[in-house]
């Protein structure tokens, strides 16, 4: 599968360049001086996409080269930007919306220029932020992932609602995201809703998490660990994204994904130009490329990212796997990340002390 994807990507690079030039979505801009480098930091799992596809397209259309700086999770991308605040070395941050909104609040990003980031006008309204401090680039959903083999062997009915996590047969078979990740606090918010609370009345969520804790196998931070535990048959069910679930399934891990009938959660990605970065023009040009319908389609086909450029056309088999379109996105529950980021550290500390130590 990896070899096939790599070959497909090489062919698609050339085809996409033709489309980009022909459509006028991206126009060549060649710097007067030597070629500049655009540094982008994102999840390490995206390195192949940026280096083998997006980078070459950027160089062909702008004359600028791309340098990828990988990080394990989006909070680490933000930590890098914060650490370099007085001397930025990264031009573009590509991260989850939670850490992204924290960066917006901290004033770490340079507003986008619609004259350069011309694809802003093609984005769904949900993607465009007031004042353009950053832009949302992709959509996915947080719901339930389960091991199809274990369920079939035990003749268990597939999960349909969040409450299914509390079924007794799942004792020590549940995998949850660690509280320090993007998925962790969203899970806590859902538990609060199931117990009469909400994100501004979170104590019922901690009570519900304590009820669930004896059935939790582990709280994990990375996609890789989810894959290992499901592949080994140690995990039967968990909370994860449709993107991660589909990738595991493609890799041969026997899992499936469910949008809970009582409401899945929107997971949106963000791209931002770092304030004071060495290559501000390159940052804006790279973000414009990331928003193009052609690159949005590419990332939908390779990473199951739901496109937020409304002009993106997807093959039917891909459209079935991703969250896309105003109606589909509108059905997902949203999280107020501006508020959540003010209490997130407190929640993480409480989870570590009150919940994640329960065995």
PALO-242717 format. One line per 4 residues: number of its first residue (from 1); their letters; for each residue x, y, z of C-alpha. Coordinates in Angstrom, 2 decimals, always signed. Each point is the difference from the previous one (the first is absolute). Example, Ala and Ser with C-alpha at 12.3 -4.5 7.8 and 13.67 -1.06 7.14 Angstrom:
# PALO-242717
1 = as = +12.30:-4.50:+7.80  +1.37:+3.44:-0.66
***
This chain:
# PALO-242717
1 = xxxx = +0.00:+0.00:+0.00  +2.79:+2.45:+0.86  +1.78:-0.70:-3.30  -3.24:+0.51:-1.95
5 = xxxx = -0.72:+3.28:+1.76  +3.53:+1.24:-0.66  -0.31:-0.78:-3.71  -3.42:+1.61:-0.12
9 = xxxx = +1.35:+3.13:+1.65  +2.79:+0.40:-2.54  -2.53:-0.11:-2.85  -2.38:+2.33:+1.83
13 = xxxx = +2.66:+2.68:+0.55  +0.34:+0.59:-3.72  -3.76:-0.14:-0.57  -0.67:+2.42:+2.83
17 = xxxx = +2.53:+2.50:-1.31  -1.83:+0.08:-3.32  -3.32:+0.56:+1.74  +1.41:+2.69:+2.30
21 = xxxx = +1.41:+2.00:-2.89  -3.02:-0.50:-2.23  -2.56:+0.93:+2.65  +1.88:+3.08:+1.13
25 = xxxx = -0.37:-1.15:+3.63  +3.75:+0.44:+0.46  +2.08:+2.31:-2.17  +3.80:-0.18:-0.27
29 = xxxx = +1.83:+2.51:+2.18  +3.79:+0.00:-0.32  +2.03:+1.94:+2.59  +2.50:+2.52:-1.33
33 = xxxx = +2.78:-1.42:+2.18  +0.99:-3.64:+0.53  -2.72:-2.53:+0.82  -1.27:+0.32:+3.55
37 = xxxx = -0.88:-2.83:+2.35  -3.37:-0.32:+1.73  +0.20:-1.86:+3.33  -3.19:-1.78:+1.05
41 = xxxx = -0.57:-1.95:+3.21  -2.69:-2.67:+0.17  -0.65:-3.56:+1.13  +2.79:-2.32:-1.04
45 = xxxx = -2.47:-2.27:-1.78  -0.50:+2.71:-2.64  +3.67:+0.23:-0.93  -0.33:-2.10:-3.16
49 = xxxx = -2.90:+2.13:-1.26  +1.82:+3.26:+0.57  +3.37:-1.13:-1.35  -1.11:-2.13:-2.94
53 = xxxx = -3.07:+1.89:-1.18  -0.69:+3.41:+1.54  +3.67:+1.03:+0.01  +0.58:-0.70:-3.70
57 = xxxx = -3.23:+1.80:-0.92  +1.07:+2.99:+2.11  +3.38:+0.14:-1.69  -1.46:-0.28:-3.49
61 = xxxx = -2.58:+2.71:+0.59  +1.95:+2.45:+2.16  +3.69:-0.82:-0.32  +0.21:-0.60:+3.75
65 = xxxx = +1.12:-3.20:+1.68  -1.73:-1.68:+2.93  +1.67:-1.28:+3.17  -2.10:-2.25:+2.24
69 = xxxx = +0.46:+0.05:+3.80  -1.87:-2.98:+1.52  -1.60:-0.15:+3.42  -1.85:-2.81:+1.78
73 = xxxx = -3.27:+1.78:+0.77  -1.46:+3.45:-0.65  +0.71:+1.21:+3.52  +3.69:-0.56:-0.77
77 = xxxx = -0.31:+2.10:-3.17  -1.41:+2.84:+2.11  +2.69:-0.49:+2.66  +2.67:+0.41:-2.68
81 = xxxx = -1.58:+3.23:-1.26  -0.25:+1.35:+3.55  +3.61:-0.93:+0.80  +1.18:+1.93:-3.06
85 = xxxx = -2.24:+3.00:+0.58  +2.84:+2.49:+0.30  +1.92:-1.54:-2.91  -2.41:-1.93:-2.26
89 = xxxx = +1.48:-2.64:-2.31  -3.28:-1.58:-1.16  -2.04:+1.74:-2.69  -3.19:-2.08:+0.05
93 = xxxx = -1.71:-1.99:+2.74  -2.33:-2.80:-1.14  -1.85:-1.34:+3.06  -3.29:-0.93:+1.65
97 = xxxx = -2.43:+2.82:+0.70  +0.32:-0.25:+3.80  +3.70:+0.88:+0.20  -0.55:+2.22:-3.04
101 = xxxx = -2.55:+2.17:+1.80  +2.39:+0.24:+2.95  +2.62:+1.36:-2.39  -2.55:+2.52:-1.30
105 = xxxx = -0.80:+1.13:+3.55  +3.70:+0.36:+0.81  +0.56:+2.15:-3.09  +2.53:-2.43:-1.52
109 = xxxx = -1.31:+0.24:-3.55  +0.15:+2.56:-2.79  -3.41:+0.80:-1.57  -0.48:-1.45:-3.44
113 = xxxx = -0.02:+2.37:-2.96  -2.99:-0.74:-2.30  +1.96:+1.54:-2.88  +2.53:-2.86:+0.32
117 = xxxx = -2.15:-2.71:+1.59  -2.56:+0.34:-2.78  -1.56:-3.39:+0.70  -1.56:+1.42:+3.19
121 = xxxx = -2.95:+1.06:-2.13  -0.65:-3.62:-0.98  -0.19:-1.35:+3.56  -3.16:-0.93:+1.88
125 = xxxx = -0.97:+2.74:+2.51  +0.92:-2.33:+2.89  +3.65:+0.11:-1.16  +0.46:+3.77:+0.00
129 = xxxx = +0.75:+1.74:+3.31  -0.78:+3.67:+0.69  +3.04:+2.06:-0.94  +1.66:-3.04:-1.65
133 = xxxx = +2.52:-0.74:+2.82  +0.10:-3.56:-1.38  -2.23:-2.26:-2.09  -1.65:-3.37:+0.56
137 = xxxx = +1.13:-2.45:-2.65  -1.63:-3.38:+0.50  -2.79:-1.84:+1.81  -0.29:-3.35:+1.70
141 = xxxx = -2.08:-1.49:+2.80  +0.60:-1.44:+3.46  -2.06:-3.07:+0.79  +0.39:-3.68:+0.84
145 = xxxx = +2.52:-2.46:-1.43  -0.41:-3.74:+0.60  +1.73:-3.28:-0.79  -2.23:-1.80:-2.51
149 = xxxx = +1.66:-3.37:+0.56  -0.51:+0.02:+3.77  -3.61:+1.14:-0.39  -0.71:-2.69:-2.60
153 = xxxx = +1.66:-2.73:+2.08  -2.01:+0.91:+3.09  -3.18:+0.77:-1.95  -0.15:+3.44:+1.53
157 = xxxx = -2.24:+2.57:-1.68  +1.92:+2.89:-1.55  +0.07:+3.18:+2.10  -2.42:+2.76:-0.96
161 = xxxx = +0.10:+2.50:+2.87  +2.48:+1.46:+2.47  -1.70:-1.95:+2.81  +1.20:-3.24:-1.60
165 = xxxx = +3.42:+0.68:+1.51  -1.50:-1.00:+3.34  -1.03:-3.50:-1.12  +1.46:-2.52:+2.51
169 = xxxx = +1.58:-2.22:-2.66  +2.50:+2.76:-0.77  +1.74:-0.09:+3.38  +3.72:+0.66:-0.58
173 = xxxx = -0.66:+0.05:-3.73  -0.52:+3.76:-0.45  +2.66:+2.36:-1.33  -0.41:+3.75:+0.50
177 = xxxx = +2.08:+2.97:-1.07  +2.18:+1.53:+2.71  -1.33:+3.22:+1.53  +2.93:+1.98:-1.45
181 = xxxx = -1.10:-0.75:-3.58  -2.70:+1.68:-2.08  -2.36:-2.95:+0.40  +0.34:-0.24:+3.80
185 = xxxx = -1.91:+3.11:+1.09  -2.70:-0.59:-2.64  -0.63:-3.44:+1.50  -0.26:+1.62:+3.43
189 = xxxx = -2.55:+2.51:-1.34  -2.11:-2.81:-1.45  +0.07:-1.81:+3.34  -1.22:+3.18:+1.68
193 = xxxx = -2.93:+0.23:-2.44  -0.92:-3.61:+0.76  -0.14:+0.86:+3.70  -1.97:+3.27:-0.03
197 = xxxx = +2.93:+2.38:-0.50  +1.84:+1.73:-2.82  +3.39:+1.56:-0.65  -0.74:+2.85:+2.42
201 = xxxx = -1.31:-2.45:+2.60  +2.65:-2.67:-0.32  -0.18:-1.72:+3.42  -2.65:-2.47:-1.26
205 = xxxx = +2.47:-0.91:-2.72  +2.68:-0.91:+2.52  -2.54:-2.10:+1.91  -0.90:-1.88:-3.18
209 = xxxx = +3.66:-0.47:-0.94  +0.64:-1.51:+3.43  -2.83:-2.47:-0.64  +1.57:-1.00:-3.30
213 = xxxx = +3.61:-0.08:+1.23  +0.03:-3.63:+1.31  -0.87:-1.17:-3.53  +2.74:+2.05:-1.69
217 = xxxx = +3.03:-1.92:-1.15  +2.14:+3.07:-0.59  +0.01:+3.71:-0.88  +2.16:+0.54:-3.06
221 = xxxx = +1.56:+3.02:-1.71  +0.81:-1.33:-3.47  -1.58:-1.56:-3.06  +2.72:-2.64:-0.02
225 = xxxx = -0.98:-1.34:+3.42  -3.65:-0.23:-1.00  +1.05:-2.07:-2.99  +2.21:-2.29:+2.07
229 = xxxx = -2.64:-0.68:+2.64  -2.80:-0.68:-2.48  +2.26:-2.12:-2.18  +1.01:-2.10:+3.02
233 = xxxx = -3.63:-0.46:+0.99  +0.56:+1.63:+3.37  -2.48:+2.81:-0.72  -3.57:-0.71:-1.05
237 = xxxx = -1.43:+3.51:-0.12  +1.10:+3.59:+0.45  -0.48:+3.65:-0.85  +1.79:+1.12:-3.16
241 = xxxx = -0.40:+1.87:-3.26  -1.38:-1.21:-3.31  +3.34:+0.92:-1.61  +2.10:-2.11:+2.34
245 = xxxx = -2.49:-2.87:-0.17  -0.01:-0.08:-3.80  +3.81:+0.06:-0.15  +0.23:-2.93:+2.43
249 = xxxx = -2.58:-1.90:-2.05  +2.01:+0.66:-3.17  +3.09:-1.38:+1.74  -1.84:-3.23:+0.75
253 = xxxx = -1.02:+0.63:+3.60  -3.52:-1.49:+0.48  -1.81:+3.12:+1.18  -3.03:+2.03:-0.99
257 = xxxx = -1.25:+3.48:+0.91  -3.40:+1.14:+1.25  -1.52:+3.46:+0.11  -1.94:-0.23:+3.30
261 = xxxx = -3.73:+0.51:-0.49  +0.02:+2.48:+2.90  +2.59:+2.20:-1.71  +3.55:-0.27:-1.30
265 = xxxx = +2.38:+2.95:+0.43  +1.57:+2.18:-2.66  +3.78:-0.19:-0.23  +1.30:+2.85:-2.11
269 = xxxx = +3.56:+0.73:-1.09  +1.61:+3.42:-0.20  +2.79:+1.65:-1.97  +1.63:+3.20:+1.20
273 = xxxx = +2.87:+2.25:-1.02  +2.36:+0.55:+2.93  +0.43:+3.62:+1.03  +3.55:+1.26:-0.56
277 = xxxx = +0.94:-3.03:-2.11  +3.03:+0.30:-2.32  -2.09:-0.58:-3.14  -3.39:+1.70:+0.44
281 = xxxx = -0.79:+0.07:-3.72  +0.83:-3.68:-0.35  -2.22:-0.82:+2.97  -2.99:+1.66:-1.64
285 = xxxx = +0.70:-1.71:-3.32  +0.26:-3.42:+1.62  -3.29:+0.48:+1.86  -1.66:+1.08:-3.25
289 = xxxx = +1.23:-3.24:-1.56  -1.32:-2.04:+2.93  -3.44:+1.53:-0.57  -0.10:-0.73:-3.72
293 = xxxx = -2.64:-2.47:-1.15  +2.67:-2.20:-1.56  +2.09:-0.37:+3.18  -3.17:-0.37:+2.09
297 = xxxx = -1.04:-2.87:-2.25  +3.46:-1.56:+0.25  -0.10:+0.06:+3.82  -3.53:-1.43:-0.04
301 = xxxx = +1.21:-2.90:-2.15  +3.18:-0.69:+1.97  -0.88:+1.07:+3.56  -3.83:-0.03:+0.08
305 = xxxx = -0.01:+3.72:+0.76  -3.44:+1.45:-0.67  +0.55:+3.00:-2.33  -1.22:+3.46:+1.01
309 = xxxx = +0.48:+1.53:-3.45  -3.52:-0.18:-1.40  +1.31:-0.49:-3.56  +1.70:-3.29:+0.85
313 = xxxx = -1.34:-2.94:-2.01  +0.46:-3.46:+1.47  -0.32:-3.47:-1.55  -3.06:-1.82:+1.42
317 = xxxx = +2.11:-2.59:+1.85  +1.92:+2.78:+1.79  -3.09:+2.10:+0.68  -1.46:-2.93:+1.95
321 = xxxx = +2.99:-0.07:+2.36  +0.46:+3.67:+0.88  -2.00:+2.72:+1.72  -0.66:+2.69:-2.58
325 = xxxx = -2.63:+2.51:-1.01  -1.82:+2.61:+2.06  -2.85:-2.37:+0.94  +2.21:-2.83:+1.25
329 = xxxx = +2.25:+2.34:+1.98  -3.01:+1.83:+1.41  -1.30:-3.21:+1.57  +3.13:-0.42:+2.11
333 = xxxx = +0.26:+1.39:+3.53  +2.42:+2.92:+0.34  +2.27:+0.82:+2.93  +0.65:+3.56:+1.18
337 = xxxx = +3.78:-0.20:-0.12  +0.46:+3.60:+1.07  -1.60:-0.85:+3.36  +1.42:-3.50:+0.17
341 = xxxx = +3.56:+1.25:-0.32  -0.49:+2.11:+3.15  -0.83:-3.07:+2.10  +1.86:-2.71:-1.85
345 = xxxx = +3.09:-0.09:+2.23  -2.22:-0.28:+3.07  -1.98:-2.86:-1.54  +3.18:-1.84:-1.00
349 = xxxx = +1.34:+0.27:+3.54  -3.29:-1.26:+1.47  -0.15:-2.90:-2.46  +3.54:-1.03:+0.95
353 = xxxx = -0.80:+0.06:+3.71  -3.63:-1.12:+0.13  -0.61:-2.27:-2.97  +3.04:-1.30:-1.88
357 = xxx = +1.46:-1.58:+3.14  -3.10:-2.20:+0.56  +0.67:-3.62:-0.86
***
